[in-house]
Amino acid sequence: MDVISVVAQDNFNLDLTFANGERRAFDMRPLLRLKPWNRIAAPALFKLARVDYGTVVWPGNVDVAPDTLYLESVRTGSNRSYGSRIS
């Protein structure tokens, strides 16, 4: 599932929107203790998160697989609804 937008929060959480319209929150704190993510553990660097090729990336070729972001995040809402229209 591709990520279409990201907002990096002060508490090292990512607010993500996925291609299916789901909004989800992902806590990066456990990963920031590990390589290569420890390179973005400073708040200023963490805030440089952006979306590229359907996932979240940071300078220095640091990224997280989109499947990990989706499967290990918590749903927070939806940007759009899918389903049938009643005419």
Helices and strands as residue ranges (DSSP letters): E 3-8, E 13-18, E 22-27, G 31-33, G 37-40, H 43-46, E 50-52, E 55-58, E 62-64, H 66-71, E 74-78
